[in-house]
Amino acid sequence: MTILPPSAEDVLSHLRAQVDELALYLAADVAAVGEGVLLKQRIFLLHRAVEQHAEVIESLQSDVRVLVDGWKDRFAAGVATPTSTGTVSVPDVGDDVTIGGSRIPSSSIGTVPVDPVAVTPVVSTTATTTAEVPAVIPVGPPRRAASGTPVESRPGIAAPVAGQPRVIDELNASTFVERGWSRIATGDYVGAEAALDKALALNPGDVNAETLLGWAQLGQGKLDTAMAIFEQVLDRVPDHALARINVGFVHLRRGNHDLAIECLTTAIALDSDRKATLYAHYYLGLVHFEREQYAEAIGALLRAIELGPNMIEARFELGRVFWFADRTDDAIATWRKGAELNKFNPWSARCRDMLTIIADGGAPSRVV
């Protein structure tokens, strides 16, 4: 009899309970300053606990990957394991397995980022064949940008090659994709790039990871490299909204306002990705601000905040628009709200800095 270990959700349920409890406290009115200080301490301690769990899980993932590689070296050629009812083939690259009652591709064995579970091979009525997995996945021919010139493939990002077998660690890659997005959301673009490089090494050709990688590079000012990635994604998935809005942002940074507006309004019309729609309104507000179209900029940024109330960068930029539209009271109120939303967020820090500058008799710059 096999007793399955607890799921990741069970193991971390106590942390989830603390998150939910603290969220309720934040949603309620804090009665006194002392309670706010205590709440801050509890959030900090919870943050450290989650970070420590993440570090342990990442270490376990690395150790499990060593086990997987060791199993492949010893048994990948295929061996038979006797059972009480006959023989069962050891899972090969092309076989399916059952984990906890669910059938998944054997390419993901050993990469599930949770505690080990019993793995039961699916009985095969045909002879098991051994598929060789190349040590290095070949990179396909360079894709072409909109201009028709070849775009060099980024090292470590191998596009899927027809007819070439490979092992795709999609579950593990998704962990790095989520980490990359969280780094982008806090402005840590270097950390985001490192996480997304790992995601694409595990799951080459993932358009979502590629798009976020381009976004991370965009945040570092690598416009040409980012644009090449976005064009590669749109070449394969023309309606990929997140890639399209980031192309719009590249055009904004280059001063091509008309092209930026075209890309952003197209993404808004598609409305196929909530995150993309939110950022499309945000970027559109920045375009109108640069064109000194303050009423349009205010409308776009307010829509972004409506879609993402915790999007503090939109509040920071809205404050700047209000300021240059001679609505100083609205600007100060907007920055104050942004400063209060999340004291650990770098955009909240920028709102606080702006309030200090204004209090000292200064003024915001038109260019950030």
Residue, then its C-alpha position, 0 to 999 in steps of 0.5 A: m500500500t502506497i501512502l501519498p505524502p501531503s500536497a504542497e498546498d497542505v504543507l504550506s497551508h499555515l502560510r496561506a492561512q497567515v496571508d489570508e488573515l493579514a489580508l483581512y487586517l489590511a482591508a479593515d481600518v487600523a484602529a491605532v498606530g500601534e496596531g499598524v506597527l505590529l501588522k508591519q512586523r507580522i508581514f515582515l516575518l511572514h515575508r521572510a518565512v516565505e522566502q526561506h521556503a522558496e530557497v529550500i524548494e529551489s535547493l530541492q529542485s536542484d537535488v531532484r534534477v541530479l537524481v533525474d539525471g542519474w536515473k537517465d544515465r543508468f536506466a534510460a536504455g530501458v529495463a523491465t521491472p517484474t511485478s506480481t502480474g507480469t512485466v512493466s516497462v520502465p518509463d522512457v521519454g515517450d511513455d506516460v506515467t500516472i502520478g497521484g492518479s493523474r496521467i502526465p508525460s514522462s518528460s516531466i518525471g522528477t521535475v514536479p516542484v513538490d514532495p516525491v510521490a509514488v510513480t506508477p508506469v503505464v502498462s504498455t502492450t507494445a515494445t518500449t523504444t528508447a528515444e535519444v535526447p540530444a545534450v544540446i537542443p539545436v537552435g532553428p534558423p534565425r527568425r526575421a524581424a518586421s524589417g526582413t533582416p535576420v534576428e539572432s537567436r538569444p543564447g539559451i533560448a532554443a526554438p522547438v525543432a521539428g522532429q527533434p526529441r527533447v525533455i521539457d520541464e514545463l512544471n519547473a519552468s513555470t516556477f521561474v516564469e512566476r518568479g520573473w513576473s514578480r521581479i518585473a512587478t517590483g522593478d527588479y529587471v536584472g533578477a527577472e532576466a535571470a529567472l526567465d533565462k532559467a525558465l527558457a532553458l527548461n522550456p525553450g520556445d515558451v512565448n510567455a516566458e520570452t515575452l516577459l524576458g523581453w519586458a525585463q530587458l526593456g526595463q534595463g533599456k535594452l530596446d533593440t534586444a527586447m524588440a527582437i524578442f517581441e517580434q519573434v513572439l508576434d511572428r509565431v503568435p500574431d495576437h499575443a497581446l502582452a508582446r504587442i503592448n510592449v512593442g508599443f512601449v518600445h515605440l514610446r521610448r523611441g518617440n514614435h507616438d503614432l506607432a505606440i498608440e496603434c499597438l496599444t489601442t489594438a491590444i485594448a481592442l483585443d482585450s484577450d489578456r487582462k494584464a496586457t489590457l491594464y498595461a496598455h492603458y498605462y502605457l497609453g497614458l504615458v504616450h498622451f502625457e509626452r504629447e501634453q494631452y493631459a485629459e487623455a492621459i488622466g483618463a487612460l491612467l485612471r482606467a489602468i488604476e481601475l483595472g489594477p488598484n494596486m498598480i502604484e506606478a500608475r498612481f505615481e505617473l498620474g500624480r505627475v500628469f495632475w501636476f503638469a495639468d495644474r491640478t497640484d492638490d490632486a497630484i499630492a493626493t494621488w502620490r499620498k495614496g501611492a505612498e500608503l498602498n505598499k510601503f515595501n514597493p519601490w514605486s511607493a518609495r518614489c511617491r514618498d520621495m515626490l511628496t518630500i520634494i514638493a514639501d521642500g518647495g521642489a517640483p517633479s521632472r517631466v522626464v523620469 
